[in-house]
Amino acid sequence: MTCLLWRGWGHWLSAIILGFTCSLVFTLALNLIATSSRQVTVVARRSAIAQSCGYLLAAVGPLLLGQPNHIFASWQPGLLLIGGLMILTVSIGYALVTTTHQQ
């Protein structure tokens, strides 16, 4: 994410790195949902919620990141939002893993 603050090649480098890591996080998220329970109905419900929230974030993501950049003329508010979403993703994944091992 710090590459976005660099001028020149920083934007291209961040696009490559973030694109690669986002595909890894997506695969991990699908795996965590599929292995989160032994009951098919629970997995289906979790998958439906995750897909609904994911598509909602994907729909409003450009607006959420573009407007602060337009208002503040800086990417820092958008980067803070992405950082917060990363922390949320990791914490939800950790919670899913710990509840799966406790069952």
N, C-alpha and C positions, 0 to 999 in steps of 0.2 A: 504494500500500500504506500510505502514511502516513495516508491518510484513515481507515483503520480505527482509528487511535488517537484520532481526534476524536470527541467525544460529539455526539449529535444527528444532524445531517445527514451526518456523515462516513461512517456505515455505508451509507447510501443512495448517496452519491456513489461510494464505493469499489465497490459492487455494480455500478453502471452502468459505471464505467471498466474494472474487471476483467472484466466480462462482455464488453464490446466488444473489449478487447485479447486476451482468451482466444480469441475467435472468429477474430481475425486470426492468432494464433499457430497455431491448428489448421489454418487454410487454408495458411499458410506451411509447416507441417510436411508436409502432404499434397503440396504442390508440390515440396518438397525430396526427398521419397521418390520421387515419380514421375520426377523428372529426375536422380536420383542415379546412374543407370547406363543404358547402352543395351541391356543384356540384360534381358529380361522376367523371367527366373527370379530374378535378383538383386533386382530391384525388388519382386517378390512376396515374397521372403524378408524383405527389410527391412520391408515393409509389415506382414507377419505379426508380426514382432518388435515393431514400434512399436505396433501395435494391442493386442497382448497386454499390453505394459507399460503402455500408456495406460489400458486398462480396469482393470488391477490397481490403478493409482494412483487412478483414479476410484472404485473400490470401497472402498479403505481411506483415501481422502482425508479424509472427514468424521471418521473416528476419529483419524487422525494430527493433525488440527488441533483437534479438540474436546477430546481428553483433556488435552493440555498446558494449554489454556485452563481446563479444570476443575481441574486440579491446582495450577497457578500463579496462577490468577485473573488472567491477563494474556494478551493476544494476541501478545506479543512472541516467544515461542518458535515459534508458528505462522507468524508473519511471517518469522522467520529461515529456517524450513523452505521457505516459498514463495520467498524470495530465493535460497536455494541451488538450488532446482529451476529458477528462472529462469536462473541462471548455467549450470547443466547444459544446459538447452535451447539457450541461445545457443552454448555451446561445441560441442555436438554438431552444430548447424546449420552452424556455421563449419567444422567438420571435414568435413562432407559436401560443402559448397561447394568447399573447397580440393581435396578428392580428386576431385571431379567435373571440375574444370578441369585437373587433372594428367593425366587419362586420355586 
